[in-house]
Amino acid sequence: MKIALLGYGTVGSGTAECLRNHPMEGVDLAKVLDKRKIDEIKEILTDNIDDILNDGTIETVVEVMGGEEPAYTFVKSALLKGKNVVSANKLMLSRHYDELVNLAREKNLSLSFSAAAGGSIPWLFNLLRAKRVDNILNVGGVMNGTTNFILDKMQTGDGADFDKVLKEAQAKGYAEADPTADIDGLDVKAKIALSCDIAYSKMIDPDDIPALGIRYVTKNDIDNFKAMGYNCRLIGRGEKIGDEVAVYVEPMLFKPDAAEYTLAGAGNIISYLGEKMGKQSYFGLGAGKEPTGAAIVNDLYDIAAGISIFDMAQCVGKTKCRPELVCHEYYVRTNTEFDRSIVKETVGDNAFITKKISVASMHELAQKIIADGKEIFAASIAE
Ligand SMILES: NC(=O)c1ccc[n+]([C@@H]2O[C@H](COP(=O)([O-])OP(=O)(O)OC[C@H]3O[C@@H](n4cnc5c(N)ncnc54)[C@H](OP(=O)(O)O)[C@@H]3O)[C@@H](O)[C@H]2O)c1
């Protein structure tokens, strides 16, 4: 099987390296699309997508360019030309899931995307297998290594400030120069959307998912969590409630008996709850050149062997996310006035625990306070 890589950045070069180190007979990297001149692959490099789309000998395209466009157009064109696709592009896949999954099914092609959520952790792969034999009641967990690195650093050792730890995460290559996608929960929105798409066979628009990030967490908050016996993580979750799905992204406080409590560094821990199988969790490295490259090569080898688990992915329409259907108690710290009837108890300066309120109400309140130029940090309390 001849393959082409679209993008030779972190993940693209990691994929090529893994293919070189762990070759499979009959699988060859035939072309690479990138804008830059790259000496090590100059014989197979092109900057023209048509060189790949119009090459009938290329059976499978690996999209690791990132961004919505032109990645979406290239992936759709590859499927229309009869090529299998492997992609790690959570943003593009989560926004076009229904169309691309159905197009691949219609054309009897594989569209595989293990690396799009969980990186090297076999999360989506096992979720597809679990879904085949059980009713999935909820999915989600810690799906972003950058924010876990930041929260872990703030919660261990001498407890540094958010800004200082963010700079350290950037220096170590965990966080981008513009950290918005990580710290405001946008990356998790795409990953939890894809996880729900698979678990419930209906597309959730990632842009509809309410998200609270960790931008405003302070050392004082961390001290309050410690005093209450909690550790904070940024989570994405999708819960099946009757025929509806409640999806949200928010910081959550965990007690020591939860696996999430001790999750160190840039780790991920993602779980599903099956009606019959119970809770099963997957943890490890959710990103990085080599782990992500390895996940992509595994998808390629499954396609070459004719056993791609992603061929089971289905999408029968769209569904709204319904955050009003789930209620939590929240830790809230804010420097502004608001409706005090939601307060259950005070836990520090301007900090309190709410009564149980819906995820939708808490997110609306927080977004209003932020839009008014005031500060708020809110984290739900895990049950
Ligand atoms: N990094 C990770 O650990 C990780 C983990 C899981 C999933 N992913 C996903 O994998 C994808 C790739 O991430 P990455 O970290 O490898 O990104 P990256 O390092 O920025 O690599 C992307 C490469 O694609 C090239 N490219 C972009 N648009 C192009 C175009 N129109 N024509 C030709 N080349 C183009 C870029 O060139 P220029 O730099 O010149 O634009 C760059 O070399 C993203 O969707 C990301 O979300 C990443």
The ligand as a Gaussian input file, in Angstrom:
#p B3LYP/6-31G(d) Opt

LIG

0 1
 N        1.608000      17.600000      18.071000
 C        0.963000      16.600000      18.713000
 O        1.475000      16.012000      19.679000
 C       -0.389000      16.155000      18.230000
 C       -1.046000      15.117000      18.902000
 C       -2.293000      14.664000      18.422000
 C       -2.856000      15.263000      17.319000
 N       -2.196000      16.304000      16.691000
 C       -2.818000      16.898000      15.509000
 O       -2.003000      16.611000      14.388000
 C       -2.062000      17.658000      13.431000
 C       -0.648000      18.157000      13.114000
 O       -0.055000      18.658000      14.304000
 P        1.509000      19.001000      14.343000
 O        1.804000      19.265000      15.784000
 O        2.303000      17.987000      13.620000
 O        1.512000      20.387000      13.544000
 P        2.802000      21.100000      12.870000
 O        4.034000      20.706000      13.606000
 O        2.459000      22.533000      12.749000
 O        2.876000      20.440000      11.418000
 C        1.997000      20.724000      10.364000
 C        2.808000      20.723000       9.075000
 O        1.928000      20.810000       7.962000
 C        2.377000      21.846000       7.094000
 N        1.249000      22.447000       6.396000
 C        0.200000      23.093000       6.956000
 N       -0.654000      23.509000       5.993000
 C       -0.117000      23.116000       4.807000
 C       -0.528000      23.259000       3.449000
 N       -1.646000      23.900000       3.126000
 N        0.264000      22.740000       2.479000
 C        1.420000      22.106000       2.817000
 N        1.859000      21.932000       4.090000
 C        1.095000      22.434000       5.076000
 C        3.038000      22.845000       8.037000
 O        3.885000      23.724000       7.337000
 P        4.070000      25.227000       7.900000
 O        4.629000      25.093000       9.279000
 O        4.983000      25.847000       6.926000
 O        2.699000      25.836000       7.922000
 C        3.760000      21.912000       8.999000
 O        5.007000      21.495000       8.474000
 C       -2.965000      18.736000      14.063000
 O       -4.264000      18.573000      13.579000
 C       -2.912000      18.415000      15.553000
 O       -4.088000      18.821000      16.236000
 C       -0.992000      16.764000      17.138000

